[in-house]
């Protein structure tokens, strides 16, 4: 690790990785409040390929959830209220292949299962323990890319800011699905579907902090689609798009993660292939995004990009180079500058608790 800096180490981060590519599992790290540096504290054993993490505060404490991105997809749960995390149950099957994302919504854990193209609902007990799946909603459709879009590929699932809806982003069908979640029965019902231009390959979306707009990132076509979000009606409406490469798209680029600043002025996008972070300026209404510049991410193949809760730093999980890089953000321009890194083999995701 470099740029560790001084100061008292407070705060915790958990970092997911691909064990099939040499990752150690879930790494816990302390966060230096003065410099943002990550300091490894321990590795948490549990499941294969814990590539995406989420946490939830419960009445009994705090629980960390991890997908197991494998053919027999599953989720694991850990009690992180104590200094040493511990598993609270055996891994629970999601009845889907290759889960890539998970989120908590209305007392349920949701997973987006990429390979099988479905979304799973698992009820949570009062202490946060995931129960057997109560619903599996399969996506339908395909896109024009013969290599990547022969069928549905759910890549992300998350609740909207109002908590009324669940949105799932599907790379294989060039669409975002809006569902209602019956919290009593643990069932998803399709409410609507927003189509994106064929071949876009939407991967993830991020909401504006005001809640009225969302930004959908294309993985196959390196664009950000700006959308109005009507929480009352459950309608996502595209209103424009911005290319991350307005002149010419380089070969083998693969955008991975959009992040919006807490004040809604900046949008950052991690781009694999060029190993950069694109910096976009958002207008006051949140409907226009202008590309300002791109800067190095500090490593290779940034699979994920996360904003620290303070809003002062970005963290790039660089799968290819096996590290997590932190970058200080200029509050005026939104431009990040590399400040340090921690070695994390096959890093895939970072969460702060």
N, C-alpha and C positions, 0 to 999 in steps of 0.2 A: 504494500500500500504506500502511496505517496501523499504528500500534502495533508498529513494527519492533523497538524496544528496542535494547539494547546487547548486549555479550558477543561471544564468538567464535562464528562460524557454522560448526557442524559438523553432520554428518548430511545425508542427501539424501532428497528426495521427488520423485516423478514424478506428474504430473497429466494425466489423459486428458481429451479434449474432443470435441465434435462439430464437425468441420470443415464439415459441411453447414450449420451454423447460425452460422458465423463463428469457430469455434474455430481455434486455431493448430496443433493437433496435440498432441504430447506435450510438456509443459513440465517442465523440470527445475528444482528449487528447493533451495536450502540451507535447513537448519532451525536456527534459533537455539536452542541448548539452554536458555538462560535464560528466554526468553519464549515459545518455540514458534512464533515468527514464521517465515513462509516468505519467502524472498528469491529472486526469479527469477534463474537463472543462464543458461539457454539454452532454445531450442525445438528439439526433435528431429523432423526431417521423416521421413516414412515412409509411412504408409497413411492412407486416408480414415477418418474417424470412429473414432479409437482410444479408444472409450468406456469400456473396462475393461482394467485392467492387472493383472499378477501378476509375481512374480519368483521366481527359484530360484538357489540357490548350487550350482554344479557343480564338478567336479574342476578344470576349466579357469578358473573364475572365477564371475562372477555374470551372469545373463541376465534381461533384462526382456522380458516378452511382452505383446502388445497385440492385442485383437480389432480387426478392421475391420468395424464394424457397417454393412454394406452389403448390397445384394441378392446380390452375388457374395461371400459372406462369406469372410474370410481371417484369418490370424494373422501378425503380424510379430514378429521377435525381434531384440534389441539386446544387444551386449556392453556392460555397464556397469561392468566391472572397472576400466577406465581412466577418467580424468577426463572425457573426451568420449565419450559413447555412440556406438556405430556399429552399423549393421545387420549381422547375421551371415549373412543369406540373403535371397532374394527372398520376398515374402509367399507363404504356403502356403494353398491352398484348403481350406476346411472342409466343402465340399459341403453347405452349409446357408445359409439366408438370415437375415440380421440377427443375428449372434452378439452376445449381450449380456453374457456372463460366461465366464471361463476360469479354470482351476486346474490345478496340477501334481499328479499322483498316480502313484506307482510307476513313475517313468521315462517317463511319458506326459503330454502336454498335452491337456486336455479342454475342449471348448467347448459352451456351451448356446446353441442357435440358435433365437431366439424366433420369427421369422416362419415358418420351416419346421417347427418343433416337433420337433427332433431333437438328439441329442448326438453329438459327433464325438470320436474318439480319434486323436491323432497321436503316434507314437513320438518320443522325443527321443534324439538321438545323444549320445555321451559328453560333447561340449562344449556340450550344450543346444540344438543346432539341431533345430527340428521337421522331421520327415520327412512324406512323403505319408500321408494318413489311412489307418489300418488298420481302422477300423470307423466306421459311422454307425448309431446306434440311433434309430429313429423312435418317438416317443411316439404313442399312440392315444387317442382319446376326445374329448369336448367337455363344455362346461358350459352353464348356463342363460342366461348373458348373451349376447344376440344380437349385440352389438357387439364383444365381446372374447373370446368363448369358443366360436366356431364350430368350432374345432379345437384341437389341442395347441399350446402355446406354452412351450417350455422356457426358463426365465428364469435359472436358476442351476444350476451343477454343481460339486460339491466332494467331497473325500474326507472320511470321518468321522474323528474323532480317533484311532481305533485304526489307521487306514490299511488296514483290511480291506475297506471298502465304498466305493462311489461313490453319492452321492445327487444326484438331479436334481429340481428344484422346477418344477412346471408350472402356470402361471397359467391356461391354457386348459382343463385337465382337472380342476382342483381336487384335485391329488394330488402326492405326493412318491414318486418311484420309488427303490428300493434295488437296486443292481446289484453284481455281482462283476466284477472286472477281471482278465482273464488277462494277466499281465505279459509272458508269452512271446509270445503271439499278438497282443496288443493288441486283445482283443475284450471287449466288455461283454455280460454275461448278466443278464437281469432276474431278480431274486431275490424281490422283493416290492413291494407298492404300498400306500401309506397314503392313504386317502381323507379329504378334509377336507369340511366342510359345503358344499353346492352354492352357487356364487356367491362363494365366499371369494376366489378369484383369488390363490392363494399366489404370492409373488414371490421372497422370499429366506428362508433360515433361518440361524440362528446357534446354535452349540453352547455349552453351559455349560462352563467351564474344567475341571470334573471329568469331563466326557465322558459323563455318564449322562442328560443331558437336552438337548433342542433346542427352539428357539422359532421357529415358522413365522409369518412376517408376511404377512397378506393385503393385497393392493393394491386389490381391488375392494370388499372388506368390511374396514374398518379395525380388525382384531383381531389379537391375538397368540395363537396356539394353542400351549400348553405340551405337550410330548411327552416320554415316557420313551424313551430310546434304549438298546436292548440290542445291544451290539456283538458279543456271542458269537453271537446268533441272527440278527442283521441285521434287527431289528424296531423300527419307529418307532410308538409308541402314543400317540395324543392322550389327555390327561388333564384338560384344561380350557382355557378361553379367556378372554381379557380384552379388552374393548373399549377402544379409544383415545379414544372419545367416548361415555361411558356415558349421558349425558343426551340428546343429539341429534347426529347426524352432520351436519356442515356440507356444503354442496354442493361437488362437485368436489374432494374430498380424495383423495389418492393416496399412501398410505404407500410408502416406498421401501427403507429399509435398517434392519435390526435390528443392534445391537451390544451385547455383554455385557462387563461390566467384568472385569478380570483376577481379582478376588476373588470373582466370582460373586454379588455383592450387588445389582447394578444392571443394568437393561436399558434401552437408549436406542433410540428409533425416530425416524427422520426422516420428516416428513409434508409432502408437497407439497400445495399448495392453501391450507393454513393457515400454511405456512412455519414450522413449529415442530419442536422436538425433544421428544417425549414421554419422560418419566422414569418408569420403573417400578421398584419395589422387589421383589426376588426373596426368597423365604423360604429358610431354610437347606437345605431339601431340593431346591430348584430347581423345584418343581412349582407354585408359586403366584406370580403376578405382579400386584402392585397398582399402579394408576396413582397417582403422587404428584403430578405437575404437568406442565405443558408450558411451554416457554420458546421465545422466538424463535430461529430458526436463524442469524440475521444476514444473510440474503439471501432470494432468491426461488427457489422450486422446487428444494429440496435433493434432488438425484438420488442422492447417496450420503453415507454417514456412516462415518467411520473413526476408530478409537481409536489414538492414538500408542502405539508400543511401550512407552513409560514408564508408560502408563495414566493420565497426568495431564491429557491434553487430547483433545478431540474435534475433528475437522475435517469441516466440511460442504462438499461440492462443490455449489454453488448454480448450477444450469444456467441458470435464468431471469435472474438478476442478473449472471451472468458473474463469479463470484468464488469463492474458497475462504476460508471463515471458520474461525478456530480459537477454541475455547472452553475455558477453564480449568474443570476439574471439581472440585467440592467433594468431598473424599474421604469425608466423613461422610454427606452427604445424597445425593450423586450428581448434584446439580443443576449444570448447566454455565452458565458466564457468558462472554459474548462478550469476546474480548481483542484481536482484530484480523482483517484480511483482506488477501488478495492478489487483484488483478484477473486473472482467467483466463476469457476469453470462452468461453461454452458449456461450462463445467466439468462433468465427469461422474464422476470417480473420482480417488482419491488413494492411492498406496502409498508406504510408507517402506522404505528399503533400508539 
